[in-house]
Amino acid sequence: MNRIGARTCIKIVADGLRKKHGREMIFSELRSLGIPEPFVTDTYLTIESGLKNGVNAAVTEGLSTKGYKRGESELFDTAFDEGFRAFKNQVRIIWIRRFAIGLGIATALVSLVYLLKRSM
């Protein structure tokens, strides 16, 4: 499977897992890409395993990757990297939101104190 095909398959499986689509729906989308029927289940399981292991590695900061060796499966490696990256991006977004909310609250409090002092 070429790099572009692998990324497309990973995106389909990741979106399907995120939206809680059933396996059959994800399988049909993989079949529509032209993946032969005997390889659909193996492709799905490889990608699912790679995504989940990538997320686990991001959560544990690499501690859960001891049994994993890069290069055994290019599809697994790409899915692993995608799971790792997706989790790290979500964590970053959460921290940015928290910072923005905190900054908004602080700005509102400073403005309120300023207005109260000015009206006295």
Buried (B, 14 or more C-beta within 10 A) or exposed (E): BEEEBBBBBBEBBBEBBEEEBEBEEBBEBBEEEEBEEEEBEEBBEBBBBBBBBBBBBBBEEEEBBEEBEEEEBBBBBBBBBBBBEBBBEEEEEEEEEEEEEEEEEEEEEEEEEEEEEEEE
